[in-house]
Amino acid sequence: MTSAPRRGAGKAAVLFDVDGTLVDSSYLHTLAWWQAFRQAGYEVPMADIHRLIGMGGDRILSKLLPAERDTTEDSTIMSSHAAVFSTFWPALRPLEGARELLAACHDGGLAVALASSARERDLEVLRTTIGADAFIDAATSSADAKESKPAPDILVAALRAVDVLASDAVYVGDAVWDIYAARELGIPAIGLTCGGTGEAELRDAGAVEVYSSPRALLENLAGSAIGQLAARTRRS
């Protein structure tokens, strides 16, 4: 885990998922898993894979592959996914408004933490893609959590990294698994549909607000749960 707490740490924070939330990578992960499954002899529809993107790899395998499979091959499949996904690194692009959204949160006096369960090397590439390290106080990787989403371990690690309580945080994610993880901690969660999950599903999971993209959230920031958190922090 990398962290360099700056202004806002210890007061209030916005936690961000990364894949599908700040970087346009959800469908690339879907394709990487599809290829990894095929290499292992499994034919899994892409639609089924995409619905689980945001979960940890171990959970994806448990959900999509036969229970009676030889689980000693699971690590090979996950390594294959990582290898295929790495070939897509040059194609990664930030979602519109991602960098500006992080900057606005930081400038509003809030700590900014990337609550990602990506592998450490993938996270480095994702951060480079966003190009907003000046506005990021901390970031987590899969190494920082025992259990993957929808378990809240990654969020707990991010909160600790910026020394903020769950009651003083807002989370932004694109998958229902993000929303479930935040709900476990009582953190208001904002959903973004840019990862491919629809507004109705995100709201049903418990999202307090839903926007189409980082840009759309940025344009409505003052009236959002993030804007309310920043205003409350300024008053305290």
SELO-371362 format. One record per residue: residue in one letter; x negated, y negated, z of N, C-alpha, C in turn. Coordinates in pm, 1 decimal, m for minus. Layout:
REM SELO-371362
[torti A [X Y Z] [X Y Z] [X Y Z]]
...
REM end
This chain:
REM SELO-371362
[torti M [m84.3 118.9 0.0] [0.0 0.0 0.0] [m87.3 m123.1 0.0]]
[torti T [m51.9 m223.6 m79.3] [m126.9 m346.9 m82.1] [m44.3 m455.9 m17.9]]
[torti S [m106.8 m541.6 58.6] [m32.8 m650.6 119.9] [m125.6 m766.0 149.4]]
[torti A [m72.5 m885.6 133.1] [m145.2 m1007.0 167.0] [m42.4 m1109.3 208.2]]
[torti P [11.2 m1096.5 332.5] [120.2 m1182.3 376.4] [87.0 m1330.5 361.8]]
[torti R [183.9 m1406.5 310.2] [169.2 m1549.6 296.5] [292.5 m1616.1 354.8]]
[torti R [315.2 m1740.5 317.9] [426.1 m1816.5 371.4] [556.2 m1738.0 356.7]]
[torti G [632.5 m1731.6 465.1] [758.9 m1658.8 465.0] [749.1 m1527.1 538.4]]
[torti A [627.9 m1468.4 545.2] [612.8 m1341.2 614.0] [647.8 m1357.9 760.5]]
[torti G [719.9 m1259.3 814.3] [758.8 m1265.0 954.4] [888.1 m1339.9 976.8]]
[torti K [948.8 m1398.7 872.5] [1071.9 m1475.7 886.5] [1186.8 m1406.7 814.2]]
[torti A [1180.0 m1403.8 683.6] [1283.0 m1338.5 603.3] [1220.3 m1297.8 471.1]]
[torti A [1280.6 m1199.5 406.2] [1217.1 m1146.3 285.7] [1319.3 m1096.5 184.8]]
[torti V [1276.7 m1097.2 60.1] [1350.6 m1031.6 m47.4] [1266.3 m912.9 m92.2]]
[torti L [1326.1 m795.4 m91.7] [1259.9 m673.6 m137.3] [1310.5 m641.4 m277.3]]
[torti F [1220.0 m603.9 m364.5] [1256.7 m574.2 m502.7] [1214.9 m433.9 m542.3]]
[torti D [1307.4 m359.4 m599.8] [1269.5 m243.2 m677.5] [1196.6 m296.7 m801.2]]
[torti V [1120.6 m211.6 m869.6] [1043.3 m259.4 m984.8] [1090.8 m197.9 m1115.7]]
[torti D [1083.5 m65.3 m1128.8] [1125.4 0.9 m1252.2] [1273.6 m22.5 m1278.3]]
[torti G [1304.6 m85.2 m1391.6] [1443.5 m109.7 m1427.4] [1501.0 m234.7 m1365.7]]
[torti T [1430.9 m292.1 m1268.9] [1476.3 m413.4 m1200.9] [1395.4 m534.0 m1246.4]]
[torti L [1264.0 m519.9 m1247.2] [1174.5 m627.0 m1290.7] [1102.7 m592.8 m1420.8]]
[torti V [1089.9 m463.7 m1448.6] [1023.5 m416.1 m1570.2] [1118.7 m325.1 m1646.1]]
[torti D [1121.7 m338.6 m1779.3] [1214.8 m263.6 m1863.5] [1159.0 m123.4 m1889.5]]
[torti S [1170.3 m36.8 m1788.7] [1103.7 93.5 m1794.6] [1193.7 212.7 m1766.9]]
[torti S [1319.3 190.0 m1734.7] [1406.3 301.9 m1695.7] [1419.4 405.6 m1806.2]]
[torti Y [1436.6 360.1 m1929.5] [1455.2 455.6 m2038.7] [1323.8 522.0 m2078.1]]
[torti L [1212.3 454.1 m2053.7] [1082.2 516.6 m2077.0] [1059.1 629.0 m1976.5]]
[torti H [1101.3 608.3 m1851.5] [1094.6 716.1 m1752.6] [1185.3 832.8 m1793.7]]
[torti T [1302.8 800.1 m1845.1] [1394.1 904.7 m1891.4] [1327.3 989.6 m1999.3]]
[torti L [1267.0 923.9 m2095.8] [1201.0 995.2 m2204.7] [1081.7 1075.9 m2153.6]]
[torti A [1007.8 1020.2 m2057.8] [891.6 1091.9 m2002.7] [935.6 1218.6 m1929.7]]
[torti W [1044.3 1210.7 m1852.9] [1094.7 1330.3 m1784.3] [1145.6 1431.9 m1885.9]]
[torti W [1216.1 1384.2 m1988.9] [1270.0 1474.0 m2090.8] [1157.8 1552.7 m2158.0]]
[torti Q [1050.2 1484.0 m2190.2] [937.9 1553.1 m2252.4] [869.8 1649.0 m2155.0]]
[torti A [857.1 1606.7 m2028.7] [795.1 1694.0 m1928.4] [877.6 1820.8 m1908.4]]
[torti F [1009.6 1807.4 m1906.0] [1095.9 1924.8 m1892.5] [1082.0 2017.0 m2012.9]]
[torti R [1078.6 1960.4 m2131.4] [1065.7 2042.3 m2252.4] [932.3 2118.6 m2253.0]]
[torti Q [826.2 2052.7 m2207.9] [695.9 2118.7 m2201.6] [699.2 2239.5 m2107.9]]
[torti A [786.1 2230.5 m2005.4] [798.8 2339.5 m1909.1] [905.0 2441.3 m1950.6]]
[torti G [968.0 2419.3 m2066.2] [1066.7 2514.5 m2115.3] [1209.8 2486.5 m2075.5]]
[torti Y [1238.4 2365.1 m2026.9] [1373.8 2330.3 m1985.2] [1432.5 2226.5 m2080.9]]
[torti E [1555.0 2249.4 m2122.9] [1626.7 2152.7 m2205.7] [1727.4 2079.4 m2116.6]]
[torti V [1696.9 1954.0 m2086.5] [1783.0 1874.2 m1999.5] [1829.1 1750.6 m2075.9]]
[torti P [1959.3 1725.7 m2087.0] [2008.4 1609.2 m2160.5] [1955.5 1478.1 m2102.0]]
[torti M [1920.8 1385.9 m2189.1] [1867.4 1257.5 m2143.6] [1967.1 1182.6 m2055.1]]
[torti A [2095.1 1194.1 m2086.8] [2195.7 1123.9 m2005.9] [2191.7 1171.4 m1861.9]]
[torti D [2172.7 1301.2 m1840.6] [2164.9 1354.8 m1705.0] [2041.4 1303.0 m1633.5]]
[torti I [1931.4 1292.2 m1706.2] [1807.0 1241.4 m1647.4] [1822.6 1095.5 m1608.7]]
[torti H [1876.0 1014.7 m1700.7] [1885.7 871.4 m1675.1] [1967.2 840.5 m1550.1]]
[torti R [2070.3 916.9 m1525.5] [2154.7 890.9 m1408.1] [2077.5 905.9 m1277.8]]
[torti L [1966.3 978.8 m1280.6] [1889.0 1003.0 m1158.2] [1762.5 917.7 m1149.0]]
[torti I [1733.4 839.7 m1251.8] [1615.0 754.8 m1246.4] [1628.8 657.7 m1129.0]]
[torti G [1524.9 648.8 m1049.4] [1529.4 570.6 m925.0] [1512.7 661.3 m804.7]]
[torti M [1548.6 788.4 m821.2] [1517.5 889.2 m720.2] [1370.5 927.6 m731.5]]
[torti G [1317.4 988.8 m627.7] [1183.2 1042.9 m635.3] [1179.7 1163.2 m728.2]]
[torti G [1061.4 1192.2 m783.2] [1047.3 1303.9 m876.0] [1089.0 1436.3 m816.6]]
[torti D [1060.2 1457.1 m688.2] [1096.9 1583.3 m624.4] [1248.0 1601.7 m623.3]]
[torti R [1320.2 1492.6 m600.8] [1466.4 1499.8 m598.0] [1523.0 1519.9 m739.4]]
[torti I [1461.4 1457.4 m838.2] [1505.8 1473.1 m976.1] [1495.1 1619.6 m1017.5]]
[torti L [1383.1 1681.9 m984.8] [1366.4 1822.9 m1019.7] [1469.2 1909.9 m948.8]]
[torti S [1493.2 1883.0 m821.6] [1589.4 1963.2 m746.1] [1731.4 1949.6 m800.5]]
[torti K [1763.4 1830.8 m850.6] [1898.0 1805.8 m903.1] [1918.0 1866.5 m1041.4]]
[torti L [1813.7 1866.6 m1124.8] [1831.1 1899.0 m1265.4] [1785.7 2038.0 m1306.3]]
[torti L [1699.8 2100.3 m1227.0] [1646.7 2230.7 m1265.9] [1711.4 2342.1 m1183.6]]
[torti P [1712.6 2463.1 m1234.9] [1777.7 2575.0 m1164.0] [1716.0 2598.3 m1026.0]]
[torti A [1799.5 2628.5 m930.1] [1751.8 2652.4 m794.3] [1661.6 2774.2 m787.1]]
[torti E [1682.0 2869.9 m878.2] [1604.0 2994.0 m873.4] [1473.2 2983.6 m952.6]]
[torti R [1437.5 2863.7 m997.8] [1314.1 2846.9 m1075.4] [1190.9 2873.4 m987.7]]
[torti D [1077.2 2888.3 m1052.4] [949.9 2900.2 m981.7] [905.2 2759.3 m942.3]]
[torti T [927.9 2721.9 m816.9] [899.9 2585.0 m773.2] [750.8 2553.5 m766.7]]
[torti T [666.9 2654.6 m780.7] [523.3 2626.3 m783.2] [486.0 2549.5 m910.4]]
[torti E [576.6 2547.3 m1008.8] [551.6 2473.2 m1132.1] [594.5 2326.6 m1122.1]]
[torti D [661.1 2290.6 m1012.6] [713.9 2155.0 m1000.7] [604.5 2049.0 m1009.0]]
[torti S [492.4 2073.7 m943.7] [385.4 1974.5 m945.1] [330.8 1954.3 m1086.2]]
[torti T [328.7 2060.6 m1164.1] [283.7 2050.6 m1303.4] [379.5 1965.3 m1384.8]]
[torti I [509.1 1984.2 m1361.9] [609.4 1904.9 m1433.2] [597.4 1757.1 m1396.4]]
[torti M [577.9 1729.2 m1268.6] [564.8 1590.1 m1226.4] [437.4 1527.5 m1283.0]]
[torti S [331.3 1605.1 m1290.8] [207.5 1555.3 m1351.7] [227.2 1528.6 m1500.2]]
[torti S [305.1 1614.2 m1565.7] [335.1 1593.9 m1707.0] [413.8 1465.2 m1727.9]]
[torti H [511.3 1441.6 m1639.1] [587.0 1315.7 m1646.8] [493.5 1196.8 m1634.7]]
[torti A [401.8 1201.7 m1538.5] [308.7 1091.1 m1518.1] [220.6 1069.9 m1640.4]]
[torti A [176.1 1179.5 m1699.4] [89.0 1169.4 m1817.1] [163.5 1109.5 m1935.9]]
[torti V [286.9 1155.0 m1957.4] [365.0 1100.8 m2069.0] [397.0 953.8 m2044.6]]
[torti F [437.2 921.3 m1921.7] [472.2 781.8 m1892.3] [351.9 690.2 m1912.7]]
[torti S [233.4 737.5 m1882.2] [114.0 653.7 m1899.6] [91.6 616.5 m2045.6]]
[torti T [139.9 699.6 m2137.5] [125.6 665.7 m2279.2] [216.1 549.2 m2317.6]]
[torti F [315.3 519.1 m2233.7] [406.7 408.1 m2260.7] [360.8 277.1 m2197.4]]
[torti W [253.9 281.2 m2119.0] [209.5 159.0 m2051.8] [196.2 39.8 m2146.3]]
[torti P [137.6 57.0 m2266.1] [124.1 m60.0 m2354.2] [258.0 m119.5 m2398.3]]
[torti A [364.1 m39.3 m2390.3] [495.8 m85.7 m2434.7] [575.2 m153.9 m2323.0]]
[torti L [526.9 m150.1 m2200.2] [601.5 m207.7 m2088.5] [614.5 m359.0 m2103.6]]
[torti R [732.6 m408.2 m2072.0] [758.5 m551.8 m2076.7] [838.2 m592.2 m1952.6]]
[torti P [813.3 m710.9 m1899.7] [895.9 m757.8 m1788.0] [1035.8 m789.9 m1837.9]]
[torti L [1133.5 m769.0 m1754.7] [1268.7 m810.0 m1788.8] [1278.4 m961.7 m1780.7]]
[torti E [1363.9 m1017.6 m1861.0] [1371.7 m1162.8 m1871.9] [1399.6 m1228.3 m1736.8]]
[torti G [1312.8 m1322.1 m1700.6] [1330.5 m1397.0 m1577.1] [1266.2 m1333.2 m1455.5]]
[torti A [1200.8 m1218.0 m1471.8] [1146.0 m1147.1 m1355.7] [1042.4 m1231.5 m1281.6]]
[torti R [943.8 m1281.8 m1353.4] [838.5 m1360.8 m1288.6] [896.3 m1486.3 m1223.1]]
[torti E [985.9 m1552.3 m1294.8] [1044.5 m1675.9 m1242.5] [1130.6 m1650.0 m1119.0]]
[torti L [1197.0 m1534.9 m1115.1] [1278.6 m1500.2 m998.3] [1190.9 m1480.6 m875.6]]
[torti L [1081.1 m1408.4 m890.7] [990.6 m1389.4 m777.7] [933.5 m1523.1 m731.7]]
[torti A [899.9 m1609.9 m826.0] [845.9 m1741.2 m791.3] [948.3 m1824.3 m714.3]]
[torti A [1073.4 m1819.0 m756.6] [1178.0 m1896.7 m689.9] [1200.6 m1848.2 m547.7]]
[torti C [1197.8 m1716.5 m527.7] [1213.6 m1661.8 m392.3] [1097.4 m1706.0 m303.6]]
[torti H [977.3 m1695.4 m356.5] [858.4 m1736.2 m281.2] [863.0 m1885.2 m247.6]]
[torti D [896.5 m1966.8 m347.5] [901.4 m2110.8 m325.9] [1015.1 m2150.4 m232.9]]
[torti G [1114.9 m2063.2 m218.2] [1224.2 m2088.5 m126.6] [1192.0 m2051.1 16.8]]
[torti G [1066.7 m2011.5 42.3] [1023.3 m1982.1 178.5] [1044.1 m1839.2 221.4]]
[torti L [1073.7 m1749.7 127.2] [1096.2 m1609.5 160.1] [974.2 m1525.9 123.1]]
[torti A [943.8 m1427.2 204.6] [841.5 m1330.8 165.9] [896.8 m1244.6 52.8]]
[torti V [810.3 m1204.1 m36.8] [849.6 m1121.6 m150.8] [772.9 m990.4 m144.0]]
[torti A [846.6 m879.6 m140.6] [783.6 m747.8 m134.7] [839.6 m659.5 m244.8]]
[torti L [751.6 m589.6 m313.3] [793.2 m489.8 m411.3] [809.6 m357.7 m338.7]]
[torti A [934.5 m312.6 m325.3] [963.9 m187.0 m255.8] [976.7 m78.3 m361.0]]
[torti S [862.7 m39.0 m416.8] [860.0 57.2 m526.5] [810.3 191.9 m479.1]]
[torti S [865.1 298.0 m539.2] [816.4 433.0 m511.4] [734.4 485.7 m627.3]]
[torti A [684.2 393.6 m711.7] [598.9 432.6 m823.3] [465.5 485.2 m771.4]]
[torti R [399.5 565.8 m851.7] [263.4 606.9 m817.7] [174.2 483.9 m815.1]]
[torti E [65.7 490.9 m737.2] [m18.8 373.3 m718.0] [m70.0 317.1 m850.3]]
[torti R [m117.9 404.2 m940.0] [m170.8 354.2 m1067.5] [m59.8 293.9 m1152.2]]
[torti D [58.0 356.3 m1152.4] [170.4 299.2 m1226.0] [206.2 161.6 m1168.7]]
[torti L [203.3 150.2 m1036.6] [237.9 22.9 m972.9] [141.2 m87.4 m1014.7]]
[torti E [13.9 m54.9 m1023.3] [m84.2 m153.6 m1068.9] [m48.9 m204.3 m1208.4]]
[torti V [m11.3 m111.2 m1295.7] [25.0 m149.0 m1433.1] [152.6 m231.8 m1433.5]]
[torti L [250.1 m192.9 m1353.1] [376.0 m266.1 m1345.5] [353.9 m408.6 m1294.5]]
[torti R [267.6 m423.8 m1193.6] [238.7 m557.5 m1141.5] [171.2 m644.0 m1247.2]]
[torti T [80.7 m584.8 m1321.5] [15.9 m658.9 m1429.1] [117.6 m701.0 m1534.0]]
[torti T [213.5 m613.2 m1562.3] [318.1 m643.1 m1660.1] [401.5 m762.4 m1616.3]]
[torti I [436.5 m767.8 m1488.2] [518.1 m878.4 m1436.5] [438.4 m1008.0 m1435.3]]
[torti G [311.2 m1000.7 m1397.4] [225.7 m1119.0 m1394.4] [265.0 m1219.9 m1288.5]]
[torti A [304.5 m1171.4 m1170.6] [353.6 m1262.6 m1066.4] [286.3 m1239.3 m931.6]]
[torti D [162.2 m1192.0 m932.8] [96.6 m1158.8 m806.8] [84.9 m1278.0 m712.4]]
[torti A [81.2 m1399.5 m765.1] [71.4 m1518.2 m680.8] [194.4 m1534.9 m591.2]]
[torti F [303.6 m1468.3 m627.7] [429.0 m1483.0 m553.3] [467.1 m1356.2 m477.0]]
[torti I [380.2 m1256.5 m477.3] [409.9 m1127.6 m412.9] [327.4 m1114.0 m285.9]]
[torti D [396.3 m1091.3 m174.3] [329.1 m1078.3 m45.2] [288.0 m935.7 m13.4]]
[torti A [359.4 m838.4 m65.4] [326.9 m698.7 m36.8] [391.5 m609.1 m141.0]]
[torti A [337.9 m488.1 m154.2] [394.9 m391.2 m247.9] [371.7 m250.8 m195.7]]
[torti T [470.3 m165.7 m212.3] [459.4 m26.7 m169.6] [449.2 64.7 m290.4]]
[torti S [395.6 182.9 m267.8] [393.1 287.6 m370.2] [445.9 415.9 m308.2]]
[torti S [449.4 522.3 m386.5] [500.7 650.0 m336.4] [420.3 701.2 m217.6]]
[torti A [295.4 656.1 m204.4] [211.1 700.8 m93.6] [258.8 648.6 41.1]]
[torti D [348.6 550.6 39.9] [392.1 486.8 164.1] [521.2 544.2 221.4]]
[torti A [574.3 647.3 159.2] [701.5 702.3 205.8] [697.6 853.8 211.1]]
[torti K [750.2 907.5 319.3] [762.6 1053.0 330.5] [875.5 1103.7 243.9]]
[torti E [988.8 1033.2 246.7] [1105.5 1070.7 168.4] [1131.3 963.7 63.0]]
[torti S [1168.7 1004.9 m57.7] [1196.6 910.4 m166.0] [1342.8 866.6 m162.6]]
[torti K [1374.9 761.8 m239.5] [1512.4 714.2 m248.0] [1602.9 828.4 m295.6]]
[torti P [1724.2 836.4 m238.6] [1795.1 733.3 m163.9] [1760.5 721.9 m16.1]]
[torti A [1664.2 797.2 34.4] [1616.2 773.6 170.6] [1555.5 633.3 176.3]]
[torti P [1562.1 566.5 290.7] [1518.0 426.7 297.3] [1370.3 407.0 331.2]]
[torti D [1289.4 513.1 327.1] [1150.8 504.1 372.8] [1070.7 393.8 304.6]]
[torti I [1088.3 378.7 173.1] [1013.0 277.3 99.2] [1049.9 137.7 147.0]]
[torti L [1176.7 115.8 174.9] [1220.3 m14.2 223.6] [1164.0 m42.2 362.3]]
[torti V [1160.7 60.3 446.0] [1102.7 45.1 580.1] [955.8 5.4 569.0]]
[torti A [883.7 70.0 477.6] [741.8 37.8 458.6] [724.3 m105.8 411.0]]
[torti A [810.6 m150.2 320.7] [800.7 m287.1 270.3] [830.5 m388.9 380.1]]
[torti L [931.1 m361.5 461.2] [963.2 m451.1 572.7] [845.7 m462.2 669.5]]
[torti R [783.4 m351.2 699.5] [668.5 m353.2 789.3] [553.8 m433.0 730.0]]
[torti A [536.8 m422.4 599.0] [425.1 m490.3 533.7] [436.0 m642.0 542.4]]
[torti V [558.9 m692.9 546.2] [576.8 m837.7 556.6] [626.1 m880.0 694.9]]
[torti D [634.9 m783.8 788.4] [672.2 m813.0 926.6] [808.5 m881.8 934.7]]
[torti V [906.6 m820.7 870.0] [1042.2 m874.8 866.3] [1139.8 m766.4 908.9]]
[torti L [1242.9 m805.0 982.8] [1346.9 m712.1 1024.3] [1446.5 m688.8 911.3]]
[torti A [1512.2 m573.1 914.0] [1612.6 m542.6 812.6] [1724.0 m646.6 812.0]]
[torti S [1755.1 m702.1 927.0] [1861.5 m802.3 936.9] [1823.5 m934.4 872.1]]
[torti D [1696.8 m949.3 836.3] [1648.1 m1072.7 773.5] [1598.6 m1046.6 631.8]]
[torti A [1662.1 m952.2 563.7] [1616.7 m915.7 429.7] [1734.2 m895.2 335.2]]
[torti V [1704.4 m907.9 207.3] [1795.8 m874.0 97.9] [1717.5 m785.6 2.7]]
[torti Y [1784.7 m689.2 m58.1] [1718.2 m598.6 m151.0] [1779.6 m612.8 m288.9]]
[torti V [1695.3 m604.9 m392.1] [1741.5 m612.9 m530.6] [1698.6 m486.3 m603.4]]
[torti G [1794.2 m415.1 m663.0] [1762.8 m291.8 m734.2] [1858.7 m268.3 m848.7]]
[torti D [1827.5 m169.0 m931.1] [1909.0 m144.1 m1050.9] [1982.5 m10.8 m1048.0]]
[torti A [1954.1 73.9 m949.2] [2014.3 207.4 m945.7] [2098.2 225.1 m819.2]]
[torti V [2194.8 315.6 m826.6] [2276.0 341.2 m707.3] [2188.4 391.4 m592.8]]
[torti W [2077.3 458.4 m626.3] [1988.5 510.6 m522.3] [1922.9 396.8 m444.0]]
[torti D [1899.0 283.6 m511.5] [1848.4 165.0 m443.2] [1952.2 112.5 m345.0]]
[torti I [2075.3 107.3 m391.0] [2183.1 52.9 m307.9] [2206.0 141.9 m186.1]]
[torti Y [2203.6 273.1 m206.9] [2220.8 365.8 m94.4] [2109.1 349.4 7.9]]
[torti A [1986.2 334.0 m39.2] [1872.6 319.1 52.2] [1887.1 193.5 136.5]]
[torti A [1926.7 83.5 73.3] [1945.2 m41.1 147.6] [2059.2 m28.8 247.6]]
[torti R [2165.3 39.0 207.4] [2281.6 55.5 295.8] [2245.3 129.9 423.6]]
[torti E [2151.9 225.7 411.1] [2107.7 301.2 529.6] [2050.3 209.1 636.6]]
[torti L [1991.5 97.6 594.3] [1927.5 4.4 687.4] [2014.2 m117.5 715.8]]
[torti G [2130.3 m124.7 654.9] [2217.2 m240.0 673.5] [2168.2 m363.1 600.6]]
[torti I [2090.6 m344.6 493.9] [2037.9 m456.0 416.4] [2132.7 m485.1 299.9]]
[torti P [2177.8 m609.3 283.4] [2260.3 m641.9 166.8] [2181.4 m614.0 39.6]]
[torti A [2245.1 m548.8 m56.8] [2176.9 m512.3 m180.1] [2244.0 m579.0 m299.9]]
[torti I [2161.7 m639.9 m383.7] [2207.2 m699.1 m508.6] [2173.7 m602.2 m621.4]]
[torti G [2271.0 m569.4 m704.2] [2248.8 m477.7 m814.1] [2227.2 m551.0 m945.6]]
[torti L [2138.3 m497.9 m1028.0] [2116.4 m548.9 m1163.1] [2148.9 m437.5 m1262.3]]
[torti T [2220.9 m470.4 m1367.4] [2261.9 m368.3 m1463.1] [2158.5 m344.7 m1573.9]]
[torti C [2047.3 m416.6 m1570.9] [1946.9 m406.7 m1677.7] [1874.3 m273.0 m1678.7]]
[torti G [1890.3 m191.6 m1575.6] [1830.7 m58.7 m1576.0] [1920.1 46.1 m1638.5]]
[torti G [2043.5 5.8 m1674.6] [2133.0 97.5 m1743.4] [2248.9 149.7 m1661.1]]
[torti T [2258.7 109.9 m1534.5] [2371.6 149.9 m1449.8] [2476.4 39.5 m1452.2]]
[torti G [2601.7 78.0 m1467.3] [2707.9 m19.8 m1482.2] [2744.8 m90.8 m1353.4]]
[torti E [2809.9 m206.0 m1369.8] [2848.7 m287.2 m1254.8] [2940.5 m210.8 m1159.9]]
[torti A [3037.6 m138.4 m1213.4] [3132.6 m67.9 m1127.4] [3062.3 33.3 m1038.6]]
[torti E [2966.8 107.3 m1095.4] [2893.7 206.4 m1016.3] [2812.0 140.6 m906.2]]
[torti L [2748.1 29.9 m939.2] [2666.7 m39.9 m839.4] [2754.4 m95.5 m727.4]]
[torti R [2868.1 m149.6 m762.1] [2959.4 m202.6 m658.8] [3016.6 m89.4 m574.4]]
[torti D [3052.3 21.1 m638.2] [3104.6 135.1 m563.4] [3000.0 189.2 m464.9]]
[torti A [2872.7 178.3 m502.4] [2765.1 224.3 m414.0] [2744.3 130.9 m296.2]]
[torti G [2793.6 5.7 m308.8] [2782.6 m87.8 m197.2] [2711.9 m218.2 m228.3]]
[torti A [2680.2 m244.0 m355.4] [2614.7 m369.9 m390.6] [2705.6 m487.7 m355.4]]
[torti V [2647.4 m589.2 m292.6] [2726.7 m706.4 m253.2] [2746.4 m801.1 m370.5]]
[torti E [2657.0 m795.2 m468.1] [2665.3 m876.6 m589.5] [2603.6 m796.1 m702.7]]
[torti V [2643.7 m824.9 m825.0] [2585.2 m758.4 m941.1] [2561.7 m861.8 m1050.8]]
[torti Y [2443.1 m857.5 m1110.5] [2406.5 m945.9 m1220.4] [2348.8 m861.8 m1333.2]]
[torti S [2341.9 m920.2 m1451.6] [2296.6 m845.5 m1568.3] [2144.9 m835.4 m1578.0]]
[torti S [2072.5 m926.0 m1513.8] [1927.8 m931.4 m1531.2] [1865.6 m1020.0 m1424.6]]
[torti P [1733.1 m1016.9 m1411.4] [1667.3 m1112.2 m1320.7] [1701.3 m1256.6 m1356.5]]
[torti R [1708.8 m1284.5 m1487.4] [1742.5 m1420.8 m1529.7] [1879.6 m1462.3 m1480.1]]
[torti A [1977.6 m1374.2 m1491.4] [2113.0 m1406.0 m1446.5] [2116.7 m1429.0 m1295.9]]
[torti L [2042.4 m1348.9 m1220.6] [2034.7 m1369.7 m1075.7] [1968.7 m1503.2 m1046.3]]
[torti L [1860.9 m1534.0 m1116.6] [1790.7 m1660.7 m1096.0] [1883.7 m1778.8 m1119.1]]
[torti E [1964.9 m1770.5 m1222.8] [2055.8 m1880.4 m1254.9] [2165.7 m1898.8 m1150.1]]
[torti N [2187.5 m1796.3 m1070.9] [2290.2 m1803.7 m965.1] [2228.9 m1790.8 m826.1]]
[torti L [2099.3 m1818.2 m815.7] [2026.3 m1788.7 m693.0] [2079.8 m1863.5 m571.5]]
[torti A [2111.0 m1989.9 m587.1] [2152.5 m2071.0 m472.7] [2276.0 m2014.2 m403.2]]
[torti G [2370.0 m1962.7 m480.9] [2492.5 m1909.5 m422.6] [2488.9 m1761.9 m392.4]]
[torti S [2376.3 m1697.8 m419.8] [2363.5 m1553.5 m399.1] [2327.2 m1520.6 m254.9]]
[torti A [2323.1 m1392.1 m225.4] [2280.7 m1348.8 m91.3] [2138.3 m1393.7 m62.1]]
[torti I [2055.5 m1403.5 m165.7] [1918.5 m1452.5 m146.4] [1920.2 m1600.1 m110.2]]
[torti G [1999.5 m1678.4 m181.1] [2009.5 m1821.3 m149.6] [2062.6 m1844.6 m10.1]]
[torti Q [2158.1 m1763.1 30.9] [2213.3 m1775.7 166.4] [2108.5 m1740.5 271.5]]
[torti L [2026.2 m1639.5 243.0] [1920.4 m1600.8 334.8] [1817.6 m1711.7 346.5]]
[torti A [1780.1 m1772.5 234.7] [1683.3 m1881.5 236.7] [1736.1 m2000.7 315.1]]
[torti A [1865.6 m2032.6 296.3] [1925.3 m2144.5 367.9] [1927.3 m2118.5 518.4]]
[torti R [1960.0 m1995.3 554.5] [1961.8 m1958.6 696.5] [1822.4 m1967.8 757.4]]
[torti T [1724.1 m1928.6 680.5] [1585.3 m1931.7 728.1] [1538.7 m2075.1 749.3]]
[torti R [1578.6 m2164.2 659.1] [1539.6 m2305.1 672.8] [1601.7 m2368.3 796.7]]
[torti R [1721.3 m2323.4 832.8] [1789.6 m2380.8 948.5] [1733.1 m2330.6 1079.9]]
[torti S [1669.2 m2212.9 1077.0] [1621.1 m2152.4 1202.6] [1487.2 m2209.9 1245.2]]
REM end
